[in-house]
Amino acid sequence: VSPSTAVAGLPCRIRPGDRTWDACSGCRGCSARCAATAAAGCSSPSTWANNHHIPALAELFPSARFVSIVRDGRAWELCARHWVRELAVLEQGLAAVPAARRLEIRYEALVAEPVATMRQLAAFAGLADRWDWVQELARLRYPNRNERWYSRLDPQVRGRIEAIQGDDLRRLGYLG
């Protein structure tokens, strides 16, 4: 899973004293989590901090829609435990958002059928289905990079990662 949402890069407008501050747990808390992650030698994309704000963002922006892209956690260049924690935060946050405002896309579907997947995303976002962008999407190539991790990781390292991420990988259908 790529724990990011369509609100990536949105500046935080939540301030101490706002009614959403407690629900959000405060921007300083997110900054502290990101700093701790970096100190542990793990990568933490800045957009992941938004995952901690999903319920507050949903309340602040009642017409906002949230898109999550599910991807095999072993394909990411980050700490296995961090991926598990961020996945849990993402799923917990999205659970507070009405289903009509959430869309989950599989990475594999995006690269295998990019036009159909992007049409689904556009419809979800309320965008018109335009022939010009459909043609442009069809012209582009979308390589599936999900399996690169397999050849780059030592079997013992893969085993340790799968031991940490195993429950989530099985639940998401990536591990038998």
C-alpha positions in Angstrom: 0.0 0.0 0.0 1.1 3.4 -0.7 -0.3 5.2 2.3 -1.1 8.5 0.7 -4.3 10.3 -0.2 -5.5 12.8 -2.7 -4.9 15.6 -0.2 -1.1 15.1 -0.5 0.7 18.4 -0.2 -2.2 20.2 1.3 -1.0 22.7 3.9 -2.2 22.0 7.3 -4.8 24.5 8.4 -5.4 22.9 11.8 -4.3 25.1 14.7 -4.3 24.6 18.5 -7.7 25.6 19.7 -9.5 24.5 16.6 -12.3 22.0 17.2 -10.4 19.5 15.0 -7.1 19.9 16.8 -7.8 17.0 19.2 -9.1 14.7 16.5 -6.0 15.5 14.5 -3.6 15.0 17.4 -1.8 18.1 16.4 0.6 18.8 13.6 3.5 18.8 16.1 2.7 15.2 16.8 3.0 14.3 13.1 6.2 16.2 12.9 7.6 14.3 15.9 6.6 11.0 14.3 8.3 11.9 11.0 11.4 13.0 12.8 11.5 9.8 14.8 11.1 7.8 11.6 13.9 9.7 10.0 16.1 9.2 13.1 15.5 5.4 12.8 16.9 5.5 9.3 13.6 5.0 7.6 12.1 7.0 4.8 8.8 8.7 5.5 7.3 10.6 2.5 5.9 13.9 3.7 2.5 13.0 2.3 2.2 10.3 4.9 1.8 12.9 7.6 -1.5 13.6 6.0 -2.7 10.1 6.9 -2.7 11.2 10.5 -5.1 14.0 9.6 -7.7 12.1 7.5 -10.7 12.4 9.9 -9.9 16.1 10.5 -9.5 16.7 6.8 -12.8 14.9 6.1 -14.5 17.2 8.6 -12.8 20.4 7.4 -13.5 19.6 3.8 -16.9 17.9 3.7 -16.8 17.4 -0.1 -13.2 16.1 -0.2 -12.7 12.6 -1.7 -9.9 10.3 -0.6 -8.0 8.0 -2.9 -5.7 5.3 -1.7 -3.4 3.2 -3.9 -2.9 -0.3 -2.6 0.5 -1.7 -3.4 2.6 -4.6 -2.1 4.5 -3.3 0.9 7.6 -5.2 -0.1 8.0 -3.0 -3.2 8.6 0.1 -1.1 12.1 1.3 0.0 11.2 1.8 3.7 11.3 0.1 7.0 8.9 -2.9 7.1 7.5 -1.9 10.5 7.0 1.6 9.4 4.9 0.4 6.4 2.7 -1.7 8.8 2.2 1.3 11.2 1.4 3.7 8.4 -1.0 1.2 6.7 -2.9 0.9 10.1 -3.0 4.8 10.4 -4.3 5.1 6.8 -7.0 2.4 7.2 -8.1 3.8 10.6 -8.4 7.3 9.2 -10.2 6.2 6.1 -12.7 4.1 8.2 -13.9 7.5 9.6 -14.7 8.7 6.1 -18.0 7.7 4.5 -17.6 5.0 1.8 -18.9 7.3 -0.9 -16.0 9.6 -0.4 -13.3 6.9 -0.6 -11.8 5.1 -3.5 -9.2 2.3 -3.4 -7.1 1.6 -6.5 -4.8 -1.3 -6.9 -1.4 -0.5 -8.2 -1.5 -3.6 -10.3 -4.7 -2.5 -12.0 -3.3 1.0 -12.6 -0.3 -0.4 -14.5 -2.2 -3.2 -16.2 -5.2 -1.1 -17.3 -4.2 2.5 -16.8 -7.0 4.0 -19.0 -9.8 2.1 -17.3 -8.4 2.8 -13.8 -7.9 6.5 -14.5 -11.4 6.7 -16.0 -12.7 5.2 -12.7 -10.6 7.8 -10.7 -11.9 10.6 -12.9 -15.5 9.6 -12.5 -15.0 9.3 -8.7 -13.6 12.9 -8.8 -16.5 14.1 -10.8 -14.4 14.9 -13.9 -15.8 14.5 -17.4 -14.6 11.6 -19.5 -12.7 13.5 -22.3 -11.4 11.8 -25.4 -8.1 13.9 -25.5 -6.9 12.7 -22.1 -8.0 9.2 -22.7 -5.9 9.1 -25.9 -2.9 10.5 -24.0 -3.3 7.9 -21.3 -3.4 5.2 -23.9 -0.2 6.4 -25.5 1.8 6.3 -22.3 3.5 3.2 -20.8 3.1 2.1 -17.2 5.7 -0.5 -16.2 4.8 -2.7 -13.3 7.7 -2.3 -10.8 6.1 -4.4 -8.0 8.4 -7.4 -8.5 11.7 -5.5 -8.5 12.0 -5.9 -4.8 12.2 -9.7 -5.2 15.4 -9.6 -7.2 17.0 -6.9 -5.2 16.5 -8.4 -1.7 18.4 -11.2 -0.2 16.1 -14.2 0.6 16.8 -13.8 4.4 15.8 -10.1 4.2 12.7 -10.9 2.3 11.8 -13.5 5.0 12.3 -10.9 7.7 10.1 -8.3 5.9 7.4 -10.9 5.2 7.4 -11.9 8.9 6.8 -8.3 9.8 4.3 -7.4 7.1 2.8 -10.9 6.7 -0.6 -10.4 8.2 -1.3 -7.3 6.1 0.2 -8.8 3.0 -2.0 -11.8 3.3 -5.1 -9.7 4.0 -4.4 -7.6 1.0 -3.8 -10.7 -1.2 -0.1 -10.3 -1.7 1.1 -13.3 0.3 -0.5 -16.8 0.1 
